[in-house]
Amino acid sequence: MRTLWNAIQGSLISKLIVAAGASLVVCVSALSYLAINHQEDVLMTYVVAEADRLGNTIKLGTHYAMMLNAREDLNQIISNVGKQEDIEAIRIYNKEGQIKFSNIPKEVDSVTNIKSQACYVCHRSDPPVADVSLEERTRIIKGPGGQRSLGIISPIHNEPGCSENCHFHPKDKKILGAIDVVLSLKATDREISSSKTRIIGFTVIGLLTLGLSIFLFMMRFVIRPIRKLIRGAKRIAEGGQCAGIDIPQRDEMGTLVTAIERMGKSISEKQIELNRQRDEYQSLFSLVPCIITVQDKNFRLLRYNQEFREKFRPRPGDFCYHAYKGRSEKCPNCPVELTFKTGKSHCSEETGFDADGTKRHWLVTTTPITNSEGEIVSAMEMCLDITSRKQLEEELEKSEHKYQAIFRNIPNPVFVLDAESLRILDCNESVPTVYGFEPFEILGRSFLELYPEEDHDRFARRLAKTDLHDRVVHLTKDGRRLFVTVRVSPSEFSGQKVLLVTTSDITKRLETEQQLIQASKMATLGEMATGMAHELNQPLSVIKTAASFIVRKITRKEPLAPEVLSEMAREIDAHVDRASKIINHLREFGRKPEMKLESVDAGAVLNRALDIFSQQLKLREIEVSLNVDPDLPLVLADAGRLEQVFINMLINARDAIEEKWAAAEKPAGVKRIVLSASKSGPYVSIVIADTGCGIPAGVLEKIFQPFFTTKKVGKGTGLGLSISYGIIKDCGGDIRAYSTPGEGTRFVITLPAAKNDAGGQP
């Protein structure tokens, strides 16, 4: 800021521009401000007058209906008028502040605080004021969104007709009530805003136009002539001529130009010879950041600049090769020698040591110097120090070799992809090991070719937007399917935007997980066997009873009524279907499907899991309470694996209750399992609680670890909760355990609701 102020202080032009500009800005801004205020006042005065006229019109329109006390007519008039655009509310108050008529039905018969904004204008004193000016009856109302409304309240005076004959108002009452009209100022505010915009725009354009005019005038008639005069004066100061200053003005500026040109001519004639000699030496030995020497045919140093003297400290009459490199004879492939032979410039790179012994690298350029006859009498050699660049090149080469070695030997496959086309630009040595493709076979191909064809479009959109893709299917050269985790990182490669993609083969890990999950399922099937026996026993008993009855009738040759036979056949058919459903459920639960996330009804899965154990729990006298929210949204999960989780939870709850009631001293309370499923924000919460023995606090945090169990030897594998934890995490959810030893345990499972059920986009 201080530098800018100093620049203004030191420039006449700047002072003129700042002074004129500041005056213009102040004056025009003041005029614009007054114009805006005037325009706003005019618009508001017009709107207030119109609103007051509307209130009086409504009062006159309802006068006859009021005289007749025709309430239906009054309601119809107010309702019809209230439908007009920009009318927000029309209210008729009685003298107690009660709204008797309104275009908003819910306001009718409500009582307004007599000290409120609308009523206070008259009721600020006791008795109320009868005559109030228009300005006092007007109020501005701001809505919650910042929109403004205009309210005008008009008193209803007691006229002679209101207190005569059968009317109810005594003559001493001056005011019978008031009409309150509320109009939206949206259009008015829009017009005010538009007026402000136009005035401000006109002001800005005016300021810019005036400023540009002043600037152009100053540039044309002041700044340019002064700059030309300054350049002419500098040429005179440097010893040159000051002729031909092109300022075609006949004013004082033109007279000044003539005087300066005459003075310059007089001075330049005395300095021409001196300037010629000085220019010759300045062209040779200007202060440039490089080494300059002039050598004869024998490579003796004739002249050199200050840079050369400081770096090499030559002796008088020294030779180039001795001063540069300490040699006793000329260098091989000397560019100075080539210049003398060919008469042309030559370039080379040289390496040597300066006076303090530091190794240096130079870019050397030579050019011939001729005399008036055109003969080469000497050669000029210019050396540019490129030591820093050479060192950077060496470091860069080392760094490139190091990172190339790291890149090539990373144990996971790494691909370099073009960010736009996803074409493979490079890959490391791990790609052939995992995918079977040699680099020459895969370079230049699209990375999407590693995906199954049906996944191409989906991952073409996701690769550049998401940095982590888990459990992705890739194809090897021989067609094998791999499950990989893909990590994507934007970067630059050879000056273009690329994606660094690293893949990790997780096929064996997933296979191991599948085996553990299947082993847990098989163990669970064993636990379910007893329950299935009870479930199948009932339909088999019904089928056996019906079959025995039919056989007995046939043996005795007794008649069998068709309707009885039909009923028994239907019963047998229904119970065969039930038994088949149970067996299919077992078979479906025991098979080994791949993990597939889809929209699932968690309540239905919970019911299905409970059906398997319902008879078994009844035999053990365990009460089950099930509460599923009827509006429960779908969740994103795998139905089969989610059922496995619920079955594991039920088995654990059953075992915990039996362990508690197996004690010698019978505990108080009841055997109960409580199941519930409800919505919790964008999640679905499933709670499985029991009244069993509970889990000690010291081991509660370990129950989800693989092979950890609190059951007796032979009673549990320690896989159920661990696998359940993994399944819930794979579904994007969470599972937590809360327990009080001796009172019971509560497991809370939260799963994300499917997007189309949670208010998101599908």
RAHU-V554139 format. One record per residue. PHI is phi in whole degrees, -180 to 180 (999 if undefined). OMEGA is omega in whole degrees, 0 to 359 (* if undefined). BURIAL is # if it has 9 or more other ideal C-beta (glycine too) atoms within 8 Angstrom, else .. Layout:
PHI,OMEGA,BURIAL / PHI,OMEGA,BURIAL
This chain:
999,181,. / -67,178,. / -64,178,. / -63,179,. / -63,178,. / -64,179,. / -65,179,# / -68,180,# / -62,183,. / -92,182,. / -134,178,. / -65,181,. / -62,180,# / -61,179,# / -62,180,# / -62,182,# / -65,181,# / -64,182,# / -65,181,. / -64,181,# / -63,180,# / -65,179,. / -63,180,. / -62,182,# / -60,182,# / -64,184,. / -67,183,. / -67,179,# / -64,179,# / -64,178,. / -62,180,# / -64,180,# / -63,179,. / -65,180,. / -65,179,# / -63,180,# / -62,180,. / -64,180,. / -61,180,# / -65,179,# / -64,181,. / -63,181,. / -63,181,# / -67,178,# / -63,179,. / -64,182,. / -65,179,# / -62,180,# / -63,180,. / -65,179,. / -64,179,# / -66,178,# / -63,179,. / -63,179,# / -62,179,# / -66,179,# / -63,179,. / -63,181,# / -64,179,# / -70,181,. / -68,182,. / -96,186,# / -60,184,. / -66,179,. / -64,178,# / -67,181,# / -62,180,# / -88,184,. / 56,181,. / -87,186,. / -67,180,. / -64,179,. / -65,179,# / -61,179,# / -60,181,# / -67,180,. / -63,182,# / -65,180,# / -64,181,# / -67,180,. / -65,182,# / -65,179,# / -78,180,. / -66,181,. / -63,177,. / 75,175,. / -91,182,# / -90,183,. / -156,172,# / -131,183,# / -130,172,# / -117,180,# / -98,168,# / -89,186,# / -70,176,. / -89,179,. / 87,179,# / -90,179,# / -79,182,# / -93,179,# / -141,180,# / -160,174,# / -78,174,# / -108,190,# / -55,185,. / -69,181,. / -86,186,# / -62,179,# / 73,175,. / -78,184,. / -106,180,. / -94,175,# / -57,186,. / -64,179,# / -97,181,. / -70,186,. / -60,184,. / -70,186,# / -88,189,# / -64,183,# / -60,179,# / -99,186,# / -94,177,# / -75,177,. / -135,181,. / -125,7,. / -75,182,. / -62,179,. / -73,182,. / -90,182,# / -113,181,. / -128,181,# / -68,180,. / -61,182,. / -63,181,. / -74,181,. / -83,183,# / -100,177,# / -142,177,# / -105,182,# / -114,177,# / -104,180,. / -80,181,. / -63,180,. / -91,180,. / 93,180,. / -71,184,# / -104,175,# / -135,180,# / -111,179,# / -116,177,# / -129,179,# / -107,183,# / -119,181,# / -71,174,# / -104,185,# / -81,177,. / -80,181,# / -95,181,. / -54,182,. / -68,183,. / -80,185,# / -118,181,# / -108,176,. / 54,188,. / -96,182,. / -80,196,# / -103,191,. / -99,178,# / -70,184,. / -67,185,. / -78,178,. / -84,181,# / -83,184,. / -118,180,# / -95,182,# / 174,181,# / -154,173,# / -106,180,# / -111,179,# / -114,179,# / -116,181,# / -110,176,# / -74,177,# / -97,183,# / -60,181,# / -67,180,. / -65,178,# / -62,178,# / -65,179,. / -67,178,# / -62,179,# / -62,179,. / -64,179,. / -63,178,# / -60,181,# / -61,181,. / -64,182,. / -66,179,# / -64,178,# / -61,179,. / -63,179,# / -63,180,# / -62,180,. / -62,178,. / -62,179,# / -62,180,# / -63,180,. / -64,180,. / -63,179,# / -63,179,# / -65,179,. / -62,179,. / -63,181,# / -64,180,# / -64,178,. / -62,180,# / -64,179,# / -62,186,# / -72,189,. / -107,181,# / -126,189,# / -65,181,. / -61,177,# / -59,181,# / -65,179,# / -63,177,. / -63,177,# / -64,179,# / -64,178,. / -62,177,. / -64,180,# / -65,178,# / -65,177,. / -63,177,# / -64,181,# / -63,180,. / -87,177,. / 96,180,# / -95,179,# / -88,179,. / -124,181,# / -119,175,. / 75,174,. / -72,188,# / -85,175,. / -131,183,# / -79,179,. / -122,181,# / -101,180,. / -95,182,. / -60,180,. / -64,178,# / -65,178,# / -61,179,. / -64,179,# / -62,180,# / -59,181,. / -66,181,. / -68,179,# / -62,179,# / -64,179,. / -67,180,# / -63,180,# / -62,180,# / -65,182,. / -74,186,# / -65,180,# / -61,181,. / -89,186,. / -116,187,# / -61,182,# / -64,180,. / -64,180,. / -66,180,# / -62,179,. / -67,180,. / -65,179,# / -63,180,. / -61,181,. / -72,178,. / -66,179,. / -68,181,. / -87,188,# / -125,174,# / -68,183,. / -77,178,. / -114,182,. / -80,176,. / -152,182,# / -93,179,# / -127,174,# / -134,173,# / -120,186,# / -124,174,# / -91,184,. / -66,179,. / -93,178,. / 70,175,# / -81,181,# / -77,178,# / -89,179,. / -146,176,. / -158,184,# / -91,185,# / -64,181,. / -60,180,# / -66,181,# / -61,183,# / -71,184,. / -83,188,# / -118,177,# / 47,182,. / -71,174,# / -90,178,. / -58,179,. / 76,183,. / -70,177,# / -94,182,# / -58,185,# / -65,178,# / -78,181,# / -67,182,# / -73,193,# / -125,180,. / 70,180,. / -84,178,# / -102,177,. / -145,185,. / -64,180,# / -76,173,# / -67,181,. / 54,182,. / -72,180,# / -67,178,# / -66,179,# / -62,179,# / -65,179,# / -65,178,# / -66,182,# / -76,187,. / -100,184,. / 74,181,. / -122,177,. / -77,179,. / -140,181,# / -129,175,. / -162,174,. / -110,183,. / -126,177,# / -128,180,. / -166,182,# / -125,176,. / -86,189,# / -63,180,. / -92,175,. / 86,180,. / -78,179,. / -73,183,. / -130,174,# / -124,182,# / -130,168,# / -99,189,# / -103,175,# / -131,179,# / -118,177,# / -145,182,# / -78,173,# / -119,184,# / -110,175,. / -92,183,. / -66,178,. / -90,179,. / 88,179,. / -84,179,. / -79,182,# / -104,180,. / -162,179,# / -132,177,# / -96,179,# / -119,179,# / -116,183,# / -120,178,# / -102,182,# / -71,179,# / -116,182,# / -61,181,# / -62,180,. / -65,179,. / -63,180,# / -64,178,. / -64,179,. / -63,180,. / -65,179,. / -64,179,. / -64,180,. / -65,178,. / -63,181,. / -63,180,. / -64,178,. / -62,182,. / -64,182,. / -72,173,. / -64,179,. / -64,178,. / -63,182,. / -60,184,# / -69,188,. / -106,174,. / -61,185,# / -67,178,. / -95,176,# / -62,178,# / -128,180,# / -120,171,# / -110,185,# / -114,169,# / -66,187,# / -64,183,# / -90,187,. / -94,184,. / 62,176,# / -76,183,# / -78,180,# / -92,181,# / -160,177,. / -154,183,# / -97,187,# / -74,181,. / -80,181,# / -63,178,# / -60,182,# / -64,185,. / -87,187,# / -101,179,# / 85,180,. / -89,170,# / -76,182,. / -54,183,# / -67,180,. / -82,187,. / -108,180,# / -65,181,# / 90,179,. / -88,179,. / -76,177,. / -63,181,# / -66,179,# / -67,176,. / -78,180,. / -94,170,# / -58,186,. / -57,183,. / -71,180,. / -97,186,# / -59,184,# / -63,182,. / -63,184,. / -82,174,# / -62,178,# / -83,188,. / -85,188,# / -60,184,# / -82,185,. / -107,184,. / -119,185,. / -90,180,. / -140,177,. / -128,184,# / -103,177,. / 56,179,. / -89,179,# / -90,174,# / -120,180,# / -113,177,# / -87,181,# / -60,181,. / -89,174,. / 89,178,. / -67,178,. / -97,176,. / -114,169,# / -99,185,# / -132,169,# / -103,184,# / -108,176,# / -116,185,# / -120,179,# / -137,177,# / -67,180,# / -160,176,. / -127,182,. / -145,180,# / 55,175,. / 79,179,. / -127,180,. / -75,182,. / -134,173,# / -118,173,# / -89,185,# / -116,177,# / -114,178,# / -117,178,# / -123,181,. / -76,181,# / -114,183,# / -61,182,# / -64,179,. / -64,180,. / -66,178,# / -62,178,. / -64,178,. / -62,179,# / -61,180,# / -65,178,. / -65,180,# / -63,180,# / -66,178,# / -63,178,# / -65,178,# / -62,181,# / -63,177,# / -64,179,# / -66,178,# / -59,176,# / -61,178,. / -65,184,. / -81,187,# / -59,181,. / -60,179,. / -62,180,# / -66,179,# / -59,178,. / -66,181,# / -64,182,# / -77,184,# / -62,183,. / -65,178,# / -63,179,# / -66,178,# / -64,179,. / -63,180,# / -63,181,# / -62,181,. / -62,181,. / -64,180,# / -65,180,# / -62,179,. / -61,181,# / -66,179,# / -61,181,. / -63,179,. / -65,181,# / -68,181,. / -61,181,. / -81,181,. / 55,178,. / -91,180,. / -67,180,. / -121,183,# / -61,181,. / -58,182,. / -68,177,. / -68,179,. / -62,179,# / -64,181,. / -64,179,. / -64,179,# / -62,179,. / -64,178,. / -63,179,# / -61,181,# / -63,182,. / -64,182,. / -76,172,# / -64,178,# / -62,180,. / -65,179,# / -64,179,# / -63,179,. / -62,180,. / -64,181,# / -65,178,# / -63,178,. / -61,178,# / -63,181,# / -64,180,. / -67,180,. / -66,185,# / -82,182,. / -74,190,. / -118,181,. / -83,174,. / -80,179,. / -67,179,. / -142,181,. / -82,178,. / -154,179,. / -73,187,. / -131,174,# / -85,183,. / -63,179,# / -65,179,# / -67,178,. / -64,178,# / -64,177,# / -62,181,# / -64,178,# / -65,180,# / -69,180,# / -57,183,# / -64,187,# / -106,187,# / -60,180,# / -67,181,# / -62,180,# / -71,177,# / -64,180,. / -61,179,. / -91,177,# / 59,179,. / -101,177,# / -77,178,. / -125,177,# / -113,182,. / -119,180,# / -135,181,# / -114,178,# / -58,181,# / -64,179,. / -99,184,. / -65,179,# / -72,175,# / -69,178,# / -117,178,# / -93,185,# / -162,173,# / -104,189,# / -60,182,# / -63,182,# / -74,176,# / -66,176,# / -63,178,# / -61,178,# / -62,182,# / -64,179,# / -65,177,# / -59,180,# / -64,180,# / -66,179,# / -62,179,# / -63,179,# / -64,179,# / -60,182,# / -65,180,# / -65,179,# / -67,180,# / -64,179,# / -65,181,# / -68,183,# / -84,176,# / -85,180,. / -67,182,. / -61,180,. / -95,185,. / -67,182,. / -79,176,. / -82,178,. / 99,183,. / -124,174,. / -82,185,# / -147,171,# / -121,182,# / -112,179,# / -118,178,# / -148,176,# / -142,183,# / -146,179,# / -84,178,# / -138,183,. / 65,179,. / -82,183,. / -124,171,# / -113,183,# / -107,177,# / -113,182,# / -116,176,# / -124,185,# / -122,179,# / -135,178,# / -107,183,# / -80,187,# / -77,180,. / 81,182,# / -122,178,# / -60,182,. / -60,183,. / -68,182,. / -112,183,# / -60,183,# / -76,182,. / -103,191,. / -69,180,# / -91,178,# / -77,180,. / -60,175,. / 67,175,. / -94,179,# / -147,176,. / -100,180,. / -80,179,. / -68,180,. / -59,180,. / 89,183,. / -99,181,. / -160,181,. / -93,184,# / 81,181,# / -102,188,# / -55,183,# / -69,178,# / -62,179,# / -68,177,# / -60,178,# / -60,180,# / -64,180,# / -64,181,# / -64,179,# / -65,178,# / -63,178,# / -83,180,# / 82,182,. / -109,183,# / -148,178,. / -135,181,# / -133,180,. / -120,177,# / -129,186,. / -145,172,# / -123,182,. / -53,179,# / 87,182,. / -116,178,. / 141,183,# / -133,178,# / -130,175,# / -102,180,# / -116,180,# / -111,175,# / -116,180,# / -128,179,# / -69,176,# / -68,176,# / -59,189,# / -58,181,# / -71,176,# / -105,183,. / -107,178,# / 92,178,. / -91,178,. / -87,181,. / -70,*,.
